[in-house]
Amino acid sequence: MLCNRTRHVIHGFSSQARRLQSTLVIAEHDNKSLSPITQNAITAAKKLGGEITVLVAGVECKPATEAIAKASGLSKILVAESEAFKGFTPESLTPLIVDLQKKSSFTHIISGASAFGKALLPRVAAKLDVSPVSDIIGVQSPDTFVRSIYAGNAIQTVTAKDPIKVITVRGTNFEADKLEGGSVPQETVPGDSFKTDLTEFISQELSKSDRPDLASANVVVSGGRGLKSGDNFKLLYDLADKLNAAVGASRAAVDAGFVPNDLQVGQTGKIVAPDLYIAVGISGAIQHLAGMKDSKTIVAINKDPEAPIFQVADYGLVADLFKAVPELTEKLK
Amino acid sequence: MARVLVGVKRVIDYAVKIRVKPDKTGVVTDGVKHSMNPFDEIAVEEAIRLKEQKVANEVIAVSCGPQQAQDVLRTALAMGADKAIHVEVSAKDYETLQPIHVSKILAKIAQNEKADLVIVGKQAIDDDCNQTAQMTAGFLDWPQATFASKIEKSDNHIVVKREIDGGLENIKCKLPAVISADLRLNEPRYATLPNIMKAKKKPLTKVTPKDLGVDTTPRIQVVSVEDPPVRQAGAIIPDVDTLITKLKEKGHVA
């Protein structure tokens, strides 16, 4: 229960915040290109209102900066280029962001809820002694946000009372900013002093694929335990190639070693919301549904008519996937 | 030899289909099966494996919450933790306890217990926050290794394989450090009956956030909790040809 006095204080604060609103968006990139989720985060920032500053920090900032510089409605891009940010470690980026916060007093600090944003922003929030809000799916007002809990089985609306709102944004719930129509001024920020010896980036082992990125693909074909082996995933790759689709997987398929873990769709993997999601040999556990149930059209191919996936599927085909998938691939020619 | 602190949370069992309360203040938790957050089981397992490899010499399990939080602490003890600390928070205050509070509590206990490693699950499956490890590391100024799928310790640092969006990443962290466990870090063991019996005799101490000097005033107010939009029931279609026709109608395929 919230007493009237507290309510008044909150109200007083939010109207003040609205007047002085300014948001810092932390851009995500890989030194070669901007990650698409940054465009979703910029859209969310625009919903908050107020001035928007984007921070690009890294060893090589030019590609990401050039992409963002064309966006409309942004005030400034801060560019912090330094070897200190090798591997984008939160231990080096956090003091940079805290330093910028001290200078500019942003009311909001946001980034995409990717592995990068999830690792970084809570550390920033701790340093600012504020409670962060994770993975928001909607903005109601500058201090009130919507997010999902219990693997998407409940929707929670929360009001953040701290003076600085530190937020990660679920990419699939905000349109991508087009990054066009503007010319954003850039400012260089020194970064070398943020080099840390706490953590050292060693290497990355990235899965190589010519297919679209899972998190932003228009069509996703996912396989589960029903595929029976990693080799059988070839059936899905063939179908995906026909549809220009990304390939995903359920936890069962990942745990069984059929595909690498970065293909996992679900509560603990990626959240996707493509136009078309084709679930093949996936039963539809709560944890998997959490990652895909906002897809526009869901197709399920499963031989078990009782599989929970059929409760969310727009079109369900009760069939042996080893027959139905090749037939589908063939007939889509 | 390292001292390892593991954070464990009691949550509604992952297999339970949750229900939203009619007054929209939260979800129904009374009379609902609870268990240890699955990611925390992985954290406990990893701590115990470090002990079995003689990398760690003591494993301390911590849980914040009402009396029932002791259930998951006993589970951690039965899995092999040496002692437990129950940070007692009343049922009412627990409703508004947030990762920021838990992180401050864990940070304080890590200092008091002279821990070299703090391991927690990457997220709790109830609030889905994914914040506690990062914030604990922030409060302690320790390095963080989030979403860990492999941990190797050498002299004064750990090498961690992390699950990231495009694949995997290897980092090296100085000790002391905070780790958050991802699904694929290990396969947690079951507590055997003799170990469950032994766990009852292991030390479990109680403290309060106040004892630790942590203010648990809520920073976030829950306005409402509602059911997600329900998807319209779909149709079972007879064959692949019908499926292709339907997808064409919807404009998904040319």
Interface residues (C-beta under 8 A of the other chain):
Chain A: L2 I10 G87 T89 P90 E91 T94 S114 A115 F116 K118 A119 L120 L121 P122 R123 V124 A125 A126 K127 D129 V130 S131 P132 V133 S134 D135 T144 R147 S148 I149 Y150 A151 G152 N153 A154 I155 Q156 T157 V158 T159 A160 K161 D162 D197 L198 T199 E200 F201 I202 S203 Q204 E205 L206 S207 A215 V219 L243 R251 V254 D255 P260 N261 D262 Q267 T268 K270 D275 L276 I286 Q287 K293 T297 I298 V299 P305 F310 Q311 V312 A313 D314 Y315 G316 L317 V318 A319 A324 E327 L328 K331 L332
Chain B: I12 Y14 A15 K17 I18 V20 V27 F39 Q98 P99 I100 S103 K122 Q123 I125 D126 D127 D128 C129 N130 Q131 T132 Q134 M135 T136 A137 G138 F139 W142 P143 Q144 A145 T146 F147 S149 V159 R162 E163 I164 D165 G166 G167 L168 E169 N170 I171 K172 C173 K174 D182 L183 R184 P218 R219 I220 Q221 V222 V223 S224 V225 E226 D227 P228 R231 Q232 A233 G234 A235 I236 I237 D239 V240 D241 L243 I244 K246 L247 K250 H252 V253
